[in-house]
Amino acid sequence: LCMISTMASSPPPRRRSALASRPTEPPPPYSMCTAAEASDRQVHMELSEFESTASTHSLGPRHRVVNPRLVVKKYRRSAAGGGVSSQSSAARGAARSINDLVMTIDYLLGYFLPSQSVYSHDVMGPRSLAACVSFIDDRVRSVQVDLTTSLLNPHRTLACWAKIRTLQAKLVRYGILISYLLCDLPPTKYEARFGKTALRTAIDSYFAAWDASYGSSDGCGGNGGIEPTNDELHVRDEMLSYEALMHVAEGLKKGESALPTYDASSGAEGGFGAVLASYLGRGGSRDVPGRTKSKDDVPDLVHEDGFNDIYDGTDSTDCLRRKKELNRWSTALQVAAAADQGNFIRIFRLLGMCDVSADSNSSDLSWSILSRCCLLPSINVVRIGLVRRYNKSFGKLEKISGDDLTRLLRLPSPSATVQFCSDVGLPVEDDKIVMKAAPISIRDKEAVKRMTSPGRNEDTFVFGKE
């Protein structure tokens, strides 16, 4: 969790500890919430156990006492009424500074989340991930409210916008991972729809902060004459790739006739066209305002012939040079092309199956995991496509062992493969799947549920090992 949410923003091959920004202790007193709001919330019995002193955290809300170093500003809707929101502006507190917001997110994601406790485990045992996420999500909403105000400030410096982008990138990674880790929980414990909305907010806010610094593709706004650093370009490449893969997942789900029609679950329209539209809408041209071209510059991926090489899946020398600056987004583009062409085996190959214990760059490792999380909602659609092609190739009641199909479908075990093939309507005899000439159809309601909600059964696919 800590590796994903606080990973360093360094591009390969330069290596940096993924835990470099992890705080070793809570921030100074009242740096994440004003003393006035903290006192008011204590009076109104609105303190979480994660904000209370060591001697009172286990007591009921009526008896909890605020810990000045742990209390975090709570999200309040202006029309909610009651509690802090009914008090004066002094009690509610002014908007926090950017440094305070960065400190808050680093505390929530780098200190609190990995240990799932705010005290040593002999004082407060680890709480459930769902309980911790519920607390974090509320406090992140409060941070986003303050950041929204920041986006309206035309006098922010480049350094300030860089901090905002770093913060939003952490929230994007956090949102993607948590959406998978808690996907099996009921809405009473984890509101998946809210989590997806928060993820979309973080992505949009990241690119809004980028436009505020460097302008959009039309050259409007930004600070003319200032170039983004290589680190910033690589993080932008990472954010573009996540958004593209979510579009691919939505497009795959909508295009599968054997399953019920989906609603867009992540705010993404879906489809190959949506991938390109989002790229261009995010200022996709590599001509950043203020950036000076050199004779060594390579053509843009979309606007010149390089796009055809990416779409066709070729790996020519020129294509590899074009992909250098947008390496991860170009991989997402190849995934989109493979999905559009029905080349499902290539999708698995592109996403790879690395082991999380491998000695590799932490940012590469995190991207491998998070990219699979982005595509996970449609993973069974990919498998259905593979089974459909396999079925057409064999047919005539030929029996195939579960071992053979397990490797093809990237499922954890032969028994899981047999269950999957049974769900899609293929007969099973003596633990072997029988191919048939008839089209694949899924009719059982429980089978449809398993197909549309892969759940935590996909750890092997996501993390690359059991």
C-alpha positions in Angstrom: 0.0 0.0 0.0 2.7 2.4 0.9 4.7 1.6 -2.2 1.8 2.4 -4.4 0.4 5.5 -2.8 3.6 7.3 -2.0 5.9 5.9 -4.8 8.5 8.4 -5.9 7.8 10.1 -9.2 11.1 9.2 -10.8 11.3 7.8 -14.4 13.4 4.7 -15.2 16.2 3.9 -15.1 17.0 6.2 -12.2 16.2 4.4 -9.0 14.7 5.8 -5.8 13.2 4.3 -2.8 9.4 3.9 -3.0 9.2 4.9 0.6 11.3 8.1 0.2 8.3 10.3 1.1 6.9 8.2 3.9 6.6 10.2 7.1 8.2 8.6 10.2 5.8 10.4 12.6 2.6 12.5 12.6 2.8 16.2 11.5 3.1 19.0 14.1 0.0 19.9 16.2 -2.9 21.4 14.3 -1.1 21.4 11.0 -3.9 19.3 9.4 -6.9 20.9 11.1 -7.3 24.2 13.0 -7.5 24.2 16.8 -10.9 25.8 16.6 -12.4 23.1 14.4 -10.8 20.3 16.4 -12.3 21.8 19.7 -15.7 22.2 18.0 -15.8 18.7 16.8 -14.8 17.3 20.2 -17.8 19.2 21.7 -20.1 17.8 19.0 -18.7 14.3 19.5 -17.4 14.1 15.9 -13.9 12.8 16.6 -12.8 9.6 14.9 -10.9 7.1 16.9 -8.0 7.8 14.6 -8.0 11.5 15.8 -8.2 10.8 19.6 -5.6 10.4 22.3 -4.1 7.1 23.1 -6.1 6.9 26.4 -9.5 7.8 24.9 -9.5 6.3 21.3 -11.3 3.1 22.5 -14.0 5.1 24.3 -17.3 6.3 22.8 -17.4 9.6 20.8 -18.7 11.4 23.9 -15.5 10.7 25.9 -12.9 11.1 23.2 -10.3 13.8 23.5 -8.6 15.3 20.5 -5.0 14.5 19.6 -3.6 17.8 18.0 -1.1 15.9 15.9 -3.7 13.4 14.5 -6.8 15.4 13.9 -7.5 16.1 10.2 -10.0 18.5 8.7 -13.3 16.8 8.1 -15.3 17.2 4.9 -18.5 19.2 5.2 -21.2 20.0 2.7 -22.3 23.6 3.0 -25.9 22.6 3.1 -25.5 19.8 5.6 -26.1 21.8 8.8 -25.1 21.0 12.3 -21.7 20.4 13.9 -18.8 22.3 12.6 -20.7 23.6 9.5 -23.1 25.5 11.7 -20.3 27.4 13.4 -18.5 30.6 12.5 -15.9 30.7 9.8 -13.3 31.0 12.5 -14.4 27.6 13.9 -14.5 26.0 10.5 -11.1 27.3 9.7 -9.6 28.9 6.6 -8.4 26.9 3.7 -5.1 25.1 4.3 -1.9 26.0 2.6 -0.6 23.8 -0.2 2.2 22.6 2.2 -0.4 21.7 4.8 -2.4 19.7 2.2 0.7 17.9 1.0 1.6 17.1 4.6 -2.0 15.8 5.2 -1.9 13.5 2.2 1.6 12.2 3.0 0.3 11.5 6.5 -2.8 9.7 5.4 -1.3 7.6 2.7 2.3 7.2 3.9 2.0 7.0 7.7 -1.6 5.9 8.6 -2.6 3.7 5.7 0.3 1.2 5.7 0.0 0.5 9.4 -3.8 0.9 9.5 -3.4 2.4 12.9 -2.2 5.7 14.5 -0.5 4.2 17.5 1.7 1.2 18.2 -0.2 -2.0 17.9 -0.1 -2.7 21.6 -2.1 0.6 22.0 -4.3 0.4 18.9 -4.4 -2.8 16.9 -4.6 -2.6 13.1 -8.1 -1.7 11.9 -9.7 -3.1 8.9 -8.7 -1.6 5.5 -12.3 -0.6 4.9 -12.5 1.4 8.1 -9.2 3.1 7.3 -10.3 3.9 3.8 -13.6 5.3 5.0 -11.7 7.7 7.2 -9.1 8.6 4.5 -11.7 9.2 1.8 -13.6 11.7 3.9 -10.5 13.6 4.7 -9.3 13.5 1.0 -12.6 15.1 0.0 -11.8 17.9 2.3 -8.4 18.2 0.7 -10.0 18.3 -2.7 -12.3 21.1 -1.7 -9.3 23.2 -0.6 -7.4 22.3 -3.8 -10.4 23.4 -5.9 -10.0 26.8 -4.5 -6.3 26.6 -5.5 -7.1 25.9 -9.1 -9.0 29.2 -9.2 -5.9 31.2 -8.1 -4.1 32.6 -11.1 -1.1 33.7 -9.0 0.2 30.2 -8.0 3.8 29.6 -8.8 5.2 26.7 -10.8 6.5 25.1 -7.7 3.1 25.2 -6.1 1.4 23.7 -9.1 4.1 21.0 -9.1 3.2 20.1 -5.5 -0.5 19.9 -6.5 0.2 17.6 -9.4 2.4 15.3 -7.2 -0.4 15.2 -4.6 -3.1 14.4 -7.2 -0.9 11.7 -8.8 -0.7 10.0 -5.4 -4.4 10.2 -5.0 -4.9 8.6 -8.5 -2.6 5.7 -7.6 -4.4 5.3 -4.2 -7.8 5.4 -5.8 -6.9 2.7 -8.4 -5.4 0.3 -6.0 -8.2 0.7 -3.3 -10.9 0.2 -5.9 -9.5 -3.3 -6.4 -8.5 -4.2 -2.8 -12.1 -3.4 -1.6 -14.1 -4.5 -4.7 -15.6 -7.5 -2.9 -17.1 -5.5 -0.1 -20.8 -4.5 0.0 -21.8 -0.8 -0.3 -22.3 -0.5 3.4 -18.5 -1.0 3.9 -17.1 0.5 0.8 -18.9 2.8 -1.6 -17.3 1.8 -4.9 -19.2 4.4 -6.9 -18.0 7.2 -4.7 -14.4 5.8 -5.0 -14.6 6.0 -8.8 -15.9 9.5 -8.6 -13.0 10.5 -6.4 -10.6 8.8 -8.8 -12.1 10.8 -11.7 -11.8 14.0 -9.7 -8.1 13.3 -9.0 -7.3 12.6 -12.6 -9.1 15.7 -13.8 -7.5 17.9 -11.1 -4.0 16.6 -12.1 -4.5 17.7 -15.7 -6.1 21.0 -14.6 -2.9 21.7 -12.6 -0.8 20.7 -15.6 -2.7 23.2 -17.8 -2.3 25.9 -15.2 1.5 25.4 -15.4 2.1 24.7 -19.1 -1.2 25.4 -20.8 -3.3 23.1 -22.9 -2.7 21.9 -26.4 -4.2 25.1 -27.9 -1.4 27.1 -26.2 -3.7 29.0 -23.9 -2.7 29.6 -20.3 0.4 28.4 -18.6 3.7 30.0 -17.9 5.3 30.7 -21.3 9.0 29.8 -21.7 9.0 27.2 -18.9 9.6 23.6 -19.8 8.4 20.6 -17.8 11.1 18.4 -16.4 11.6 14.8 -17.5 10.2 13.6 -14.2 7.0 15.7 -14.8 6.6 14.3 -18.3 7.0 10.7 -17.1 4.3 11.2 -14.4 2.0 12.8 -17.0 2.7 9.8 -19.2 1.6 7.6 -16.3 -1.6 9.5 -15.7 -2.5 9.4 -19.4 -2.0 5.7 -19.5 -4.3 5.0 -16.5 -7.1 7.1 -18.1 -6.6 5.4 -21.4 -6.8 1.9 -19.9 -10.0 2.8 -18.1 -11.4 3.8 -21.5 -10.3 0.5 -22.9 -12.0 -1.4 -20.1 -15.3 0.4 -20.6 -15.1 -0.2 -24.4 -14.5 -3.9 -23.9 -17.4 -4.3 -21.5 -19.9 -2.4 -23.8 -18.9 -4.5 -26.8 -19.4 -7.9 -25.3 -22.8 -9.3 -26.5 -22.7 -12.3 -24.2 -23.1 -10.1 -21.1 -25.7 -7.5 -20.1 -25.2 -3.9 -21.1 -23.0 -1.9 -18.7 -23.2 1.6 -17.4 -19.9 3.5 -17.5 -18.6 2.7 -14.1 -15.6 5.0 -14.0 -16.9 8.1 -15.8 -15.1 6.8 -19.0 -16.9 6.6 -22.3 -14.9 3.6 -23.5 -13.6 2.6 -26.8 -10.5 3.2 -28.9 -11.8 6.6 -30.1 -12.2 7.7 -26.5 -8.6 6.9 -25.8 -7.4 9.2 -28.5 -10.0 11.9 -27.6 -8.9 11.9 -24.0 -5.2 12.1 -25.1 -5.8 15.1 -27.3 -8.1 16.7 -24.7 -5.3 16.5 -22.2 -2.9 18.4 -24.5 -1.7 15.3 -26.3 0.6 17.0 -28.7 4.2 16.8 -27.4 4.6 20.5 -28.3 4.4 21.9 -24.9 4.1 25.8 -24.9 7.6 27.2 -24.2 9.3 24.0 -25.2 12.1 24.5 -27.7 12.3 21.9 -30.5 15.6 20.4 -31.4 16.7 18.6 -34.5 16.7 15.4 -32.5 13.0 15.7 -31.6 10.9 12.7 -32.8 7.5 13.0 -34.4 4.3 13.1 -32.3 2.7 9.7 -31.7 -0.7 10.7 -33.0 -0.2 13.4 -35.6 2.4 11.7 -37.8 3.1 8.3 -39.2 4.3 6.9 -35.8 0.6 6.3 -34.8 0.2 3.7 -37.5 3.2 1.8 -36.2 1.8 1.8 -32.6 -1.7 0.7 -33.8 -0.2 -2.1 -35.9 1.8 -3.3 -33.0 5.2 -3.0 -34.8 8.4 -2.4 -32.9 10.5 -0.7 -35.5 13.5 1.4 -34.4 11.6 4.6 -35.3 8.5 3.4 -33.4 10.6 2.7 -30.3 12.1 6.2 -30.4 8.7 7.8 -30.7 7.5 5.8 -27.7 10.3 6.9 -25.5 8.7 10.0 -24.1 5.2 8.5 -23.8 6.2 5.0 -23.0 3.3 4.0 -20.7 0.7 5.8 -22.7 1.9 4.2 -25.9 1.6 0.8 -24.2 -2.0 1.7 -23.2 -2.5 2.7 -26.9 -1.3 -0.7 -28.0 -3.7 -2.4 -25.5 -6.5 -0.3 -27.0 -5.5 -1.3 -30.6 -5.3 -5.0 -29.6 -8.8 -4.7 -28.0 -10.1 -3.0 -31.1 -8.7 -5.7 -33.3 -9.8 -8.6 -31.1 -6.2 -9.6 -30.4 -6.8 -10.6 -26.8 -3.6 -12.6 -26.4 -1.6 -9.4 -27.1 -3.4 -7.6 -24.3 -2.1 -10.1 -21.8 1.4 -9.9 -23.3 1.4 -6.1 -23.2 0.4 -5.9 -19.6 2.9 -8.6 -18.7 3.0 -10.8 -15.6 5.8 -9.6 -13.4 6.3 -10.7 -9.9 5.9 -8.0 -7.3 9.0 -9.3 -5.4 11.2 -8.8 -8.5 14.2 -6.5 -8.2 12.9 -3.8 -10.6 12.3 -0.1 -10.6 9.6 0.7 -8.1 7.7 3.0 -10.5 7.7 0.3 -13.2 6.5 -2.2 -10.6 3.7 0.0 -9.4 2.6 0.9 -12.9 2.4 -2.8 -13.8 0.1 -3.5 -10.9 -2.1 -0.4 -11.3 -2.4 -0.8 -15.1 -3.9 -4.2 -14.5 -6.3 -2.8 -11.9 -7.5 -0.3 -14.5 -8.3 -3.1 -17.0 -9.6 -5.5 -14.4 -13.3 -4.6 -14.8 -13.1 -6.1 -18.3 -10.7 -8.9 -17.7 -13.4 -11.6 -18.1 -14.5 -10.0 -21.4 -10.9 -10.6 -22.6 -11.1 -14.2 -21.5 -14.5 -14.7 -23.1 -13.0 -13.4 -26.4 -10.1 -15.9 -26.0 -12.4 -18.8 -25.2 -14.7 -17.8 -28.2 -11.7 -17.9 -30.5 -10.4 -21.2 -29.0 -13.9 -22.7 -29.4 -14.1 -21.7 -33.1 -10.7 -23.2 -33.7 -11.5 -26.6 -32.2 -15.2 -27.3 -32.0 -16.5 -30.8 -32.8 -16.7 -31.8 -29.1 -13.0 -31.9 -28.6 -11.9 -32.0 -25.0 -9.3 -29.6 -23.6 -7.7 -29.9 -20.2 -8.0 -27.1 -17.7 -4.2 -26.9 -17.5 -3.9 -25.8 -21.1 -6.5 -23.1 -20.9 -5.3 -21.8 -17.5 -2.2 -20.4 -19.0 -4.1 -19.0 -21.9 -6.7 -17.3 -19.7 -4.3 -16.2 -16.9 -6.5 -17.8 -14.3 -5.0 -19.0 -10.9 -5.8 -22.7 -11.2 -7.3 -25.4 -13.5 -10.3 -25.6 -11.3 -10.9 -21.8 -11.7 -10.6 -22.4 -15.5 -13.2 -25.2 -15.5 -15.6 -23.0 -13.5 -15.0 -20.1 -15.9 -15.7 -22.3 -19.0 -18.8 -23.7 -17.4 -20.0 -20.2 -16.7 -19.7 -19.2 -20.4 -21.8 -22.3 -21.4 -19.1 -24.8 -22.4 -19.8 -28.4 -21.3 -17.4 -30.0 -18.7 -16.7 -33.7 -18.7 -14.2 -35.3 -16.3 -12.6 -31.9 -15.5 -12.1 -31.2 -19.2 -13.7 -28.5 -21.2 -15.7 -29.7 -24.2 -15.6 -27.4 -27.3 -18.8 -27.0 -29.2 -19.8 -25.4 -32.5 -22.6 -23.3 -30.9 -22.0 -19.6 -30.0 -21.0 -18.9 -26.4 -23.8 -17.6 -24.2 -24.1 -16.8 -20.5 -27.5 -17.3 -19.0 -27.1 -18.2 -15.3 -27.5 -15.1 -13.1 -24.7 -16.2 -10.7 -22.4 -16.7 -13.7 -23.2 -13.3 -15.0 -22.4 -11.8 -11.6 -19.1 -13.6 -11.5 -18.3 -12.4 -15.0 -19.2 -8.8 -14.4 -17.6 -8.5 -10.9 -14.2 -10.4 -11.0 -13.5 -9.4 -7.3 -10.4 -10.3 -5.3 -10.1 -13.6 -7.1 -7.8 -11.9 -9.6 -4.8 -11.4 -7.3 -2.7 -13.6 -9.6 -3.5 -11.4 -12.5 -3.1 -8.1 -10.7 0.0 -8.8 -8.6 1.6 -11.5 -10.8 1.7 -14.2 -8.2 -0.6 -16.0 -5.8 
